Amino acid sequence: MTQLSPIETAAIETVHNQPMLPQVRSWAAINSGTRNLAGLNSVANGLADAFAVLPGAIDLVEAAPVESIAADGTISQLGHGRHLHLNVRPDAPE
């Protein structure tokens, strides 16, 4: 493994004690694996709260379920977490 460059070291020193560090650490501590819907919900709510300070509209949209096929061939619906939609500039050119 190589040493950090002076630019990388300076970047780390700059952000090391920034206000968002505890927030990011709290999000990272949430078990939000793909099939952990409770954890995904917790992260979605936290992100929605954090981004709510921005202008525009924020929505948490339910994802469409997909089919999952078990080893025995049983088909079931597999839910996913909600999608975070933030629309800050709806009239901006695409």
C-alpha positions in Angstrom: 0.0 0.0 0.0 1.3 3.4 -0.8 1.5 6.5 1.3 -1.2 9.2 1.0 -0.1 12.1 -1.2 0.1 15.6 0.3 -3.1 16.6 -1.4 -4.9 13.5 0.0 -3.5 14.1 3.5 -4.7 17.8 3.4 -8.2 16.7 2.2 -8.5 14.3 5.1 -7.3 16.9 7.6 -9.8 19.4 6.2 -12.8 17.1 6.6 -11.7 15.1 9.7 -13.7 17.2 12.2 -16.4 18.6 9.9 -20.0 18.7 11.2 -21.3 16.0 8.8 -18.9 13.3 10.0 -21.1 12.1 12.9 -24.1 12.1 10.6 -22.3 10.0 8.0 -21.0 7.6 10.7 -24.6 7.2 12.0 -25.8 6.3 8.5 -22.9 3.9 8.0 -23.7 2.1 11.3 -27.2 1.1 10.0 -27.5 -2.4 8.7 -28.9 -1.5 5.3 -28.2 -4.6 3.2 -30.3 -5.2 0.2 -32.9 -7.4 1.9 -32.9 -5.6 5.3 -36.0 -3.5 4.6 -36.1 -2.1 8.2 -32.5 -0.9 7.8 -33.2 0.5 4.3 -36.2 2.3 5.7 -34.1 3.8 8.4 -31.5 5.1 6.0 -34.1 6.4 3.6 -35.8 8.4 6.4 -32.4 9.7 7.6 -31.4 10.8 4.1 -34.8 12.4 3.5 -34.5 14.4 6.7 -31.0 15.5 5.8 -31.9 16.6 2.3 -35.2 18.2 3.4 -33.2 21.5 4.0 -32.7 21.8 0.3 -35.3 23.7 -1.8 -37.6 21.6 -3.9 -39.6 18.5 -3.5 -38.5 15.3 -1.8 -40.3 12.0 -2.0 -39.7 8.5 -0.9 -41.2 6.3 -3.6 -42.0 2.6 -3.1 -40.0 0.4 -5.5 -41.9 -2.2 -7.5 -41.4 -5.7 -6.0 -39.7 -8.3 -8.1 -40.1 -12.0 -8.2 -37.7 -14.2 -6.3 -37.4 -17.9 -7.1 -36.4 -20.2 -4.2 -34.3 -23.3 -4.5 -37.5 -25.4 -4.5 -39.0 -23.4 -7.3 -41.4 -21.4 -5.2 -42.0 -17.9 -6.5 -42.5 -15.0 -4.1 -42.5 -11.2 -4.3 -39.3 -9.6 -3.0 -39.7 -6.1 -1.8 -37.0 -3.4 -2.0 -36.4 -0.2 -0.1 -37.9 3.1 -1.2 -36.3 5.3 -3.7 -35.3 8.8 -2.7 -36.4 11.4 -5.3 -35.2 15.0 -4.8 -36.3 17.5 -7.4 -34.5 20.8 -6.7 -34.8 22.5 -10.1 -37.7 21.0 -12.0 -37.5 23.7 -14.7 -33.8 23.3 -15.4 -32.9 22.3 -18.9 -32.0 18.7 -19.3 
